[in-house]
Amino acid sequence: MRWILYSRNECPLCEYAANILRTLKVEFTEVDIDASDSLVSRYGVQVPVIRDAHHKRELGFPFEPADVAEFVGADTDGQS
């Protein structure tokens, strides 16, 4: 899947990010960073982070819905 949301359990900002992606109808995989020591080391307290796996770029918090819409592009069918 192209879009990955790095998050943590019980993280209100992570749920906010997931809701933005759902509202934009972007298909994504949510990855709990606490399941991996390397992800915790990489992202720590920086979550939520939205990653474009195709282009190897990331959008870290803080962001607003307009920022996410721009990041995922005009084509928000989930396959962008």
Phi, psi and omega per residue, in radians:
M1 nan 2.525 -3.072
R2 -1.287 -0.757 -3.002
W3 -1.751 2.255 3.137
I4 -2.179 2.328 3.032
L5 -1.915 1.938 3.042
Y6 -1.463 2.247 -3.013
S7 -2.605 -3.074 3.049
R8 -2.374 2.703 3.042
N9 -1.134 2.590 3.096
E10 0.967 0.713 -3.133
C11 -2.008 1.809 -3.119
P12 -1.022 -0.627 3.122
L13 -1.192 -0.586 3.102
C14 -1.180 -0.704 3.087
E15 -1.150 -0.659 3.059
Y16 -1.010 -0.825 3.137
A17 -1.105 -0.748 3.123
A18 -1.087 -0.714 3.116
N19 -1.138 -0.644 3.075
I20 -1.072 -0.839 -3.134
L21 -1.064 -0.725 3.116
R22 -1.120 -0.734 3.131
T23 -1.074 -0.658 3.114
L24 -1.396 -0.026 -3.139
K25 1.067 0.674 3.091
V26 -1.666 2.161 3.063
E27 -1.342 2.320 -3.093
F28 -2.602 2.801 3.031
T29 -1.876 2.281 3.103
E30 -1.717 2.247 -3.111
V31 -2.082 2.114 3.090
D32 -1.396 1.973 -3.065
I33 -1.136 -0.396 -3.116
D34 -1.202 -0.166 3.100
A35 -1.440 -0.091 -3.068
S36 -2.490 2.145 3.107
D37 -1.039 -0.647 -3.125
S38 -1.185 -0.635 3.097
L39 -1.234 -0.671 3.081
V40 -1.085 -0.741 3.123
S41 -1.113 -0.669 -3.100
R42 -1.313 -0.793 -3.003
Y43 -1.822 -0.503 3.107
G44 0.756 -2.068 -3.113
V45 -1.624 0.239 -3.096
Q46 -1.473 -0.116 -3.117
V47 -1.213 2.648 0.089
P48 -1.401 2.607 3.063
V49 -2.321 2.269 3.073
I50 -1.765 2.212 -3.101
R51 -2.007 2.346 2.998
D52 -1.646 1.753 -3.046
A53 -1.179 -0.446 -3.135
H54 -1.264 -0.725 -3.047
H55 -1.871 0.065 3.073
K56 0.958 0.796 3.084
R57 -2.212 2.764 -3.046
E58 -2.378 2.617 3.029
L59 -2.101 1.985 -3.139
G60 -1.747 2.719 3.109
F61 -1.205 2.484 0.276
P62 -1.550 2.513 3.023
F63 -2.646 2.761 3.108
E64 -1.977 2.929 3.128
P65 -0.913 -0.695 3.139
A66 -1.118 -0.623 3.101
D67 -1.137 -0.744 3.138
V68 -1.166 -0.752 3.122
A69 -1.022 -0.742 3.114
E70 -1.163 -0.715 -3.118
F71 -1.096 -0.757 -3.112
V72 -1.417 -0.198 3.070
G73 1.610 2.970 -3.101
A74 -1.139 -0.518 -3.122
D75 -1.556 1.711 -3.081
T76 -1.856 0.663 3.112
D77 -1.436 0.101 3.130
G78 1.616 -0.169 -3.110
Q79 -1.962 0.075 -3.076
S80 -0.740 nan nan
